[in-house]
Amino acid sequence: MPDSVKRVQYFYTEVPDKPGEGARILALLKESGVDLLAYSGFPSGRRAQLDFIPADVAAFRAAARKAKLTLVGPKSGFLLQGADRPGALAEVIAKLAAAAINITACDAIAAGEGRYGALLWVKPQDVQKAEVSELRILSITISEYIVASYAAPTQAVIILAFRAANRSTNSWRFAASDTACLIRCRGRNQ
């Protein structure tokens, strides 16, 4: 599994397919202080499509309005980031296939220093299914697990605790049946 998977909103615009169009728009966004998690540009017929995944959607929209960009979106996608290893992306894709979720597009790259990143899109009707399938494939990472159980007089309860991959947050995810909540462990570096 990837170290983190985040559901993101993305927008796109179409521009003339000529040198400098992407640079012009990126410069406008830079001037407005917009931070992008990802950007992609590719030809689309006689034009070019530019995809933007902003860190702050509101700031991006304001900058786009100021630059008089015509945007399509928001649409949903997923940003995957993690430790680079053979098969890292294959693990996620296999889980989605097992859940009968078709991937419409995927771009991945080695980010250096043993890390990778990927953008993954599914059909709009499958976004929710992708988030909740197979222990929330696209929203949690199981880097360590603890199984704790206890018996009450009339029932046995099993709690699975999944430690978040980002150890600096000291976050644990607890799941009991289909219910999940995030609990912060304060004062303990585990």
matplotlib code that plots the C-alpha trace (Angstrom):
import matplotlib.pyplot as plt

x = [0.0, 1.1, 2.2, -0.6, -3.6, -5.5, -8.7, -8.1, -10.1, -8.7, -9.6, -8.7, -8.7, -8.0, -5.6, -4.1, -1.5, 1.5, 4.7, 4.4, 0.8, 1.5, 4.3, 1.9, -0.7, 1.7, 3.3, -0.1, -0.8, 2.7, 2.1, -1.1, 0.8, -1.1, 0.6, -0.1, 0.1, 0.2, 0.1, -0.2, -0.5, -1.1, -2.4, -6.2, -7.1, -5.7, -5.6, -3.9, -5.5, -3.9, -4.9, -4.3, -4.5, -4.3, -3.3, -5.9, -9.0, -10.3, -7.0, -6.7, -10.3, -9.7, -6.5, -8.2, -11.0, -8.4, -6.6, -9.9, -9.3, -12.3, -12.1, -13.9, -14.3, -13.9, -13.6, -12.2, -9.0, -6.4, -2.9, -0.7, 2.7, 5.0, 8.2, 9.3, 9.6, 8.9, 5.1, 4.1, 1.5, 0.6, -0.7, -3.3, -4.3, -4.8, -7.0, -9.1, -9.4, -10.5, -13.2, -14.4, -13.3, -12.0, -9.1, -9.6, -6.1, -2.9, 0.4, 3.2, 6.8, 9.8, 10.3, 13.9, 15.3, 13.3, 9.9, 7.2, 4.0, 1.1, -2.2, -5.1, -8.5, -11.6, -15.1, -17.2, -19.6, -16.7, -15.0, -17.0, -16.6, -12.9, -12.7, -14.7, -13.7, -11.5, -10.8, -10.8, -8.1, -7.7, -7.9, -5.8, -2.4, -1.6, 2.0, 1.6, -1.3, -2.3, -5.2, -6.6, -9.6, -11.5, -14.7, -17.7, -20.2, -22.4, -20.1, -16.6, -15.2, -12.2, -10.6, -8.1, -5.7, -3.9, -1.0, -0.8, 2.2, 3.2, 4.8, 5.4, 1.7, 1.4, -2.0, -3.7, -6.8, -9.1, -11.7, -14.5, -16.6, -17.3, -16.9, -13.6, -12.3, -9.0, -7.5, -4.5, -2.0, -0.5, 2.7, 3.8, 6.3, 5.5]
y = [0.0, 3.6, 5.5, 8.0, 8.4, 11.7, 12.4, 15.6, 18.0, 18.9, 21.4, 21.8, 24.4, 24.3, 26.7, 27.1, 24.4, 26.7, 27.4, 29.5, 29.0, 26.7, 29.0, 32.0, 30.4, 28.9, 32.4, 33.9, 31.3, 31.8, 35.6, 34.8, 32.5, 29.4, 26.1, 23.1, 19.5, 18.5, 19.9, 18.1, 19.4, 17.5, 18.0, 17.7, 17.9, 21.3, 22.7, 21.7, 20.6, 21.8, 20.0, 21.6, 19.9, 22.8, 22.6, 25.3, 25.1, 28.5, 30.3, 28.6, 29.5, 33.2, 33.3, 31.6, 34.2, 37.0, 35.5, 35.1, 31.4, 29.2, 26.2, 22.8, 21.2, 20.5, 16.8, 14.2, 12.2, 10.6, 11.7, 8.8, 9.4, 6.9, 4.9, 3.8, 0.0, -2.6, -3.0, 0.0, 1.2, -2.4, -3.1, -0.3, -1.0, -4.7, -3.8, -1.5, -4.2, -6.7, -4.3, -4.0, -0.3, 0.8, 3.3, 5.9, 7.4, 7.1, 9.0, 8.0, 9.1, 8.4, 11.5, 10.8, 9.9, 6.6, 8.3, 8.1, 10.0, 9.1, 10.6, 8.3, 8.9, 6.7, 7.4, 9.8, 7.1, 5.0, 7.7, 6.9, 3.1, 3.5, 5.3, 2.7, -0.6, -3.1, -1.3, 2.0, 1.2, 4.8, 6.5, 4.5, 2.8, -0.2, 0.1, -1.7, -3.3, -4.4, -6.7, -6.2, -8.2, -8.5, -10.3, -8.7, -10.9, -11.0, -10.2, -10.3, -7.1, -7.0, -3.7, -3.3, -0.4, 0.8, 3.1, 5.9, 5.7, 9.3, 8.6, 12.3, 12.7, 10.0, 9.2, 5.9, 4.8, 2.4, 0.4, -1.7, -3.3, -0.6, 2.4, 4.2, 7.2, 8.9, 9.1, 11.2, 9.6, 12.5, 12.4, 9.1, 8.6, 5.1]
z = [0.0, -0.5, 2.5, 2.0, -0.4, -0.4, -2.3, -4.2, -6.3, -9.7, -12.3, -15.9, -18.6, -22.3, -24.0, -27.5, -28.1, -28.6, -26.7, -23.5, -22.7, -19.7, -18.5, -18.7, -16.6, -14.1, -13.7, -13.0, -10.3, -8.8, -8.6, -6.6, -4.2, -5.4, -4.3, -6.6, -5.4, -9.1, -12.6, -15.9, -19.5, -22.7, -26.2, -26.7, -30.4, -31.7, -28.1, -24.9, -21.6, -18.4, -15.2, -11.8, -8.3, -5.9, -2.2, -1.4, -3.7, -2.6, -3.3, -6.7, -7.7, -6.7, -8.7, -11.7, -11.6, -11.4, -14.4, -16.2, -16.7, -17.7, -15.5, -15.6, -12.2, -9.5, -10.2, -7.9, -8.1, -5.7, -4.9, -3.8, -2.1, -0.5, -0.2, -3.6, -3.9, -6.6, -7.0, -4.8, -7.3, -8.4, -4.9, -5.1, -8.7, -7.8, -4.9, -7.1, -9.7, -7.1, -6.0, -9.7, -9.9, -13.3, -13.4, -16.0, -15.8, -13.7, -13.8, -11.5, -11.0, -8.8, -6.7, -5.7, -2.3, -2.3, -2.7, -5.4, -6.3, -8.4, -9.6, -10.1, -11.5, -11.4, -12.9, -10.8, -9.8, -8.5, -6.3, -3.2, -3.8, -4.2, -0.8, 1.1, -0.6, 1.2, 4.5, 2.8, 0.2, -0.8, 2.5, 5.0, 5.0, 7.1, 8.1, 11.4, 13.0, 16.5, 17.2, 20.7, 21.9, 25.1, 26.1, 27.7, 29.5, 26.4, 23.5, 22.2, 20.7, 18.4, 17.7, 14.9, 15.3, 12.2, 12.8, 10.2, 7.9, 8.8, 12.1, 12.9, 13.5, 16.2, 14.8, 15.1, 13.1, 15.0, 13.1, 14.6, 11.9, 9.4, 11.8, 11.8, 13.8, 14.2, 17.6, 18.5, 20.8, 22.7, 24.6, 23.2, 20.4, 19.3]

ax = plt.figure().add_subplot(projection="3d")
ax.plot(x, y, z, "-o")
ax.set_aspect("equal")
plt.show()
